[in-house]
């Protein structure tokens, strides 16, 4: 296993165990199978385990496994405050104490503000006293490091990054999402500030393994490297020195074994021109399945009406490259849950965006199609109810 250091010089395994997708037996976590996989990862050198309040049964299962194997002091546990569920200052402490109980511990090594999508959400947490609460927890040792996990636009990520003395951050990043969400720009900005970056969705929830176009899969199989689709995705990330930990939601013995091997071999700066060419070939095949030829360059931004144009097109494309459900879920994460509306329906067809689009996309017309696909009537109703709940007055 290889290691990269956090802000305080502590070595973290480059492979982190993502605990959202533990092996299950029916609706419940298969604790015996999960324990076997966690122990195998630990014995191979994995020391970073990432869970969250809303992952069903995950915190409790991780806490039980670590306690009964005497591992709590030997690993680092990361979990997350469900900020989207908090509407009163007292709720912050209540959720935290519940998490400590589930995890059978009295401290958290890496604590994140979960799934922040825009600066306004961080502002609301500050209004509820989160900075003072964090300071008290760090002073007492109940929290060792504080960060945030992010789904949203690059500009909002950079604004949050600059607003607080973060110990680390977590972003969705892979060779398809290089220019979306925080993206490479966010990764490099964090690294420039000395802030470690933890990567989530390195394989887009397995889609860069199981849902690749046939031509992309054939190109991988023909490549002399002999790496698997998962291997290519992980190695592309490890090639970047700004990446600290890559999380993998491992739930099979095979996944644990393969990912450990990759994390033990891959090094920063090891990619050749041929390797990058293969990645670009895979991207090209994926793009052929997309509806709009948007590259995420953001030359069309900012929109005078606040529409997240690249975000809408990325999610619209995901409906066809991944699945309809996946595209709509990504839209919910990155657009629906931002406090300031960014819907495609806000477009007034001023045409400013089209003047700057290098791809010559008919943005105004494509936005209408994207909005119809991403927000059919049942979704529009659900979105309205969700936003009414999420953005009601807090205090």
Secondary structure, 3 states (H helix, E strand, C coil): CCEEECCCCCEEECEEEECCCCCEECCEECHHHHHHHHHHHHHCCCCEEECCCCCCCHHHHHHHHHHHCCCHHHCEEEEEECHHHCCCHHHHHHHHHHHHHHHCCCCEEEEEEEEECCHHHHHHHHHCCHHHHHHHHHHHCCEEEEEEEECCCHHHHHHHHHHCCCCEEEEECCCCCCCCCCHHHHHHHHHHCCCEEEEECCCCCCHHHHCCCHHHHHHHHHCCCCCCHHHHHHHHHHCCCCEEEEEECCCCHHHHHHHHHHHHHCCCCCCCHHHHHHHHHHHHHHHCCCCCCCCCCCCCCCCCCCCCHHHHHHHHHHHHHCCHHHHHHHHHHHHHCCCCCCCHHHCCCCCHHHHHCCCCCCHHHHHHHHHHHHCCHHHHHHHHHHHHHHCCCCC
